[in-house]
Amino acid sequence: MLADLAGIGRDPTTGGYRRHVWNDADMLLREWFVGEAAARGMDVVEDGNGNQLAWWGSPGPDALLTGSHLDSVPDGGAYDGPLGVVSSFAAIDRLRADGFTPSRPVVVGSFADEEGARFGIACAGSQLVTGALAADRALAQKDRDGLTMAEVMAARGRDPRAVGRADWLGDIGTFVELHVEQGRSLVHSGAPVGVATAIWPHGRWRLDFCGEANHAGATLMQDRHDPMQAYAATVLASRRLATEASARATFGRLEVEPGGTNAIPSRVRAWLDARASDDESLEHLVEQVVAEARAASDLDGTSVEVTAESVSPAVDFDVPLRDRLAELLDAPVLPTGAGHDAGVLSAHVPTAMLFVRNPTGVSHSPVEHADDGDCEAGVVALAAVMRELAS
């Protein structure tokens, strides 16, 4: 199944994937999901948010949900998300081959827009299902071409009026998401599969630095109101502050206006991704970064406005479920600094996560990888979890 997905949305130049919600690659992935479900006699339902659900057994209460997502960050890897969906189908194949019949409904989910690469809000599909993200706010979000989510969904034949809370969440009794590890904890432990304990709080903040456009050659350095200088100072400060706090701060996206090589910019729009071990530490880190940005802007006679686009609090996964699965699989437990749909749903249903070893720890990159043997171990582990929870 991973081989079948390998060519969908892959950029021939970078080798990375550009599977952004509702683009052509995403539409092909949706067709693939429906086809895999149909091949197993599973009925597929797509909710108003674009999330796809394939049911093993009739839809009903106390269902066991597995799966992950199929979209990617710009130039992402092949495993982040798809491994969880593929492994869910493969685990069902193993159980069926053993003659197992679940005593509760089992459903494989593919959540829409987990990465938030197109409209800027991570885990949009799962946040809409739970009501954590308001439908009107989501529908008004624009992509880089200026198209709103509502416009894009309508162009793909979906009804924007159906976006929002979904009734199917009330039928879910447990959610277990398998994911490639985005780090090296399992490399150090020597185990192919681990169980998650928690997700660090994290979020995205947009910083708009505004100044005065001018000529790059004719304007003296002391006469400039250059927002790029304040931005650069903020990047350096964020590295220092995050390092001191054992936290994470990343500026990975930047837009410059007017964008001329020989012109001082009038505006620099930058996105901060910040993460920390607890909510208080994250709040303090962002406050410090913003203070540094304001100080740098004041120095250059520019200004900065800060907008919180998406903030997720700390998540502690269901402890009895976590301990039960760790004992069942004889697997180590580990936290993660990455966000997941499991983190969103954990506030509503008992939730757990399984991680599959990543030999380099690299993720959100074309070189992201998991060995075939470890992927197989992940399928075996997920099948064991399904058998345990659906017996």
N, C-alpha and C positions, 0 to 999 in steps of 0.2 A: 504493500500500500504506500509506503514512503517513496518507493521508486515511481509509482504512478503519479505522485504529487510533485516529483522533482522538477519537472519542467514548467509548472504553472506559476506564472508571475516572476520568473527568474530573469534578472537583468543579464544579458550576455556579456556586458563589459565588466561589471563588478562581481558577478556570480552570486550576488545577494538577491533576496526576495523583496518584491514591492507589492505585497498583497494587502491593499488598503480597502477598507469597507466600501462595498458597492462599486468598486472598479471592475474591469473585465476579469482580472484574475480571481477576485472574490466571487464573481458570478460562476466561474468555472468550478471553483472549490465547492460552492453550494450544490452544483449539479453532481459533483463527485460524491458528496456526502449522501445525497438522496439515492444515488446509484448503489453505494455500499450498503445502505440500509435496506433497499429493495432486494438486493441479492441475498439478504438474510431474513427476508420476510418481515422486516420491521417497518412500522408505520411512522412517517415523518410529519411533524407539525412544525410550522414556522410561526412564531408569535409576531405581534405587531412591531417588535423592535428588531426583527431580523435574526433572532436566535433560533437555531434549528434543534429539534428534539426527535430522536429516533427511539421508539418504544419497543422493548422486548416484553411482550405481554400487553394486555389492554391498559391504556392510561387509567390511573386510579390513585388513591391515597397511599401514603407511606412508601412512595417509590424510592429506589436507590438510584441516584444520579451520578454518572461518571462523565468523562469527557474534558474538553478544554476549549481551545479556539484555533482557528485556521489563518487568521490575519497576521501580518508581520509589521515590524518597524521598517522604516526605509533601509533597504539593503540588509534585512535580517537574515537569520539562519534558517535551516530546514527543520529544526527540532522544537524550537520554542513555540508551543501550542499544538502543532500537528502531531507530535509524538503522543500527546494525551488522548487525542481523538482516535488515532490509528490503534493505539494500545487497547483502548476500550473495545473496539470492534474485535481485535485479535483475542482479547480475554474472553469475550463471549463465544468466539469460535472454539476456544479450548474447552470451555465449560460444556458447550453443546456436544463436542466430540466425546466428552466423558459421560454424556447422558444426563447432565444436571438440568433440572428445571427449577427456576427460582420460585419462591413462595410469595414474593412481593414483586411488583413491576420494577423492571430495570430500564433505565433510559440513558442513552448516550447523547450528550449535549455538545453543540458547537456554538459558542457564544460569539456574538457579533462585536466587532470593534474593540477587542480587549486592549490592544496596544494604543488606541487613540491616535493613530498616525495621521489620519485625515482631518478630523475635526477637533483634535486637541484634548479630548477628555478620555482618560484611560478607563477601561472596563465599562464603557458606555452601555453595552448590551445588558450586562448583569445589573448595573446601577439603575437602569430604567425599569427592569423587572421588579426590583425591590422598592422602587420609589425613592431611592437615595439621590437620583438625578431627576429633576423636573422635566417633563416632556417639552414644555415650551422653551426652556433654556437649551435643551439638546437640539431641537429642531431649528433654532436660530443660529447655531454654530456654523461658521463658514470655513470652507477648505481654502487652500492657497489660490484657487481660481475664483474665489468670491462666491461660490455656490453654497447655499445653505443645505443642512442635512435634509430639510423638508423637500427642497427642490431635487436633490439627488435621489432620495427614496422614491419620489413620485416618478422620476424618469425611469426608474427600474421597476415600475409597476406596483409599488407598495403604497399603502394609504397612510400618510403622515398622521391622520387622525387616530390611528390604531396604536400609536406610540405611547408607552407608559406602563404602569403596573400590569402584571400578567397573572391571571388566575392560576396558571399551572404551578406556580411556586408553592401554593397551598397543598399540592399533592406530593411534594418532595419531603421524604423523611430523613434522608441522609445524602450528603454529597461528598464524593471522594475524587479529587482531581490528581492525575498523574502528570508530571512535568519534568523536563530535563532540568538538572540543577544548574543554576546560574551562579556558579562559584566552585570552590574546590574542597569543600568539607568532606565529601565522600571519597575524594582521592586520598585525603589524609587518613580517613578512617579505614580505607581498604574495602569498603562495602559497595556493592553495585546499586543498592536501593536504600533510601532513607525515608524517614517520616518527619514531616515539618512540625515544629512547635509553635511558631509565630511568624508574622510578617511585620517588618518594621513600618512605622508610620512614614508616609511619603506624600509628595505633592508636586504640582507644577505651578510656577508663578511667572507671569509675563511682566517684564520690565521695559517700559517705553522711555528711552533717553531722548530728549528733545533739545535741539540746539539751533544753529544758524548755518545754512548752506553758504559756502563761499569758495573762492578760487584757491586751489592747492598751492599755487606758486606765488600769487600776489599778496596773500594774507600773512602777515607776520604771526609767528607762533603766539606771541603775547596778546594778539588781537582776536584770537579765535574763540568761538563758542562751539567746541567740537564734542558732540555727544559720544563719539567713539572713545575718547580718552577716559571719560567717566565709566563707560562700559568695561574697558580694559582694566582699569583699576579695581572694578568690582569683581571681575573674574579672578584676579590675583588674590584679592582679599578673601573670596569664597574658598579658594584652595587652602589658604592658611587657617581660616576659621574651622572648616570641616576637618582638616587634619588634626587640629588641636582637640576637637571634640570627638574624635573617632567616628565621625559621621560621614555623609556623602553630599557633595555639591557639584553639580554638572551644568555647564552651559553647552548644550548640544545643538541649538538651533538659533539662527541669527538672520535678521532681515535689515538691510541698510538702504536708506533712501537719501538721495536719488540713486545711489549706486554707481557713481562715476569714479574712475580711477584717479582723475585729476580734480576731484571736487571734495571739499569738506562736507560730510553728511549733515543733513538736517534732522534726521531721526535714525536711531538705532533701536530696533525691537529685538529683545533677547528673552529666551525662556530658560528659567532656572528649574532644574530637577533637584530636589533636596530630600534627604532621607536620614533618619537617626534612629537610635535604639528605643526611644520612647517619645511620647507626644510632647512633653515639656522640652526635651532637648531639641526636637525639630523646630518647635516654635521659637526657641531662643536662637537657634542657628539662623533661621530666616530673618528674624528681627535684626541680627547683627549684620547680615549681608545687606539688607535694605538700608541700614544706617550707614554702612560704608558707601553704598551707591549714592545716597543723598549727600554725604560729605564730599564725595568726588565731583558730583554735579555742581554743588555750590561753588567749589573751587574754580570751575571752568565757566561759570555763568550759564550753565545749562539746567535742565530740570529732569526729573524722573517720576513716573507714575507706576505703581505696582498693582497688579491684578492677580488675585488667586484664582486660577482656572480650575484646578482639581486638587483636592486635599483628602487623603485617606488616613484615618486614625490607625493606631496600632491594633493588630489582630492577634489574639491568642486562640489557637484552634481548640476545639472541644477536647478537654483533657482525658476524660474516660475513653473516648473514641481513639484519640492519639495513642494512649497507652495500650489499648486493646490491639491496635494494628501493629505497634512496635513489637509487642510480645508475640503476636501471630507470625510476623515475618522475621523475628530476631534481627531487627534493623535498628541502626542508630537514629537518634533524633537530632534535628538541627533547625536553627532559625533561617530566615531568608530576608534579604534586603529588597527583593523584587515583589511587585504587586501582582495579584492574580484575581480571577473571578471568584476563586474559593474564598478570598478575603472578604469580598462583598457579601457573598451568600452566608458566610459564617455567622452573621448577625441575625439570621433568620432560621437556619437549620443546622443541626450538628454537622460539622465539616472537618475533613482531614485532607492532607496532601501527601502524595508519595513523590519522591525525587529519584531520578535516574542519573547515575554518575556521568559527569562531563569531564573527560580526561584533561582538558586544558583550563576549564573554568570560564572560557570565553563564551559570551552570549551576545545577542543583538549584533551579530557580525556574520558574514558569509562563512567564516571558519568554525562557527559553532558546530559541535560534534558530540556524538555518543556512539560507542562501539556497539556492533550488532549483538554481541553477547550480553552486554548490559541492557540493551533494549529488550532482549528476550527475557532477561531476569525481571525487568519491569512488568512485562506482560504476565509472567508467571505470578508475580507478587499481586498484581491487580486482580487476576483470576482468583487467587486465594482469598483476597479481600471480598470480592463479589460473592464467592461461595459462603464465606463466613457471615456476611451481612444479609444475604438474601435467602438463607436456608430457613 
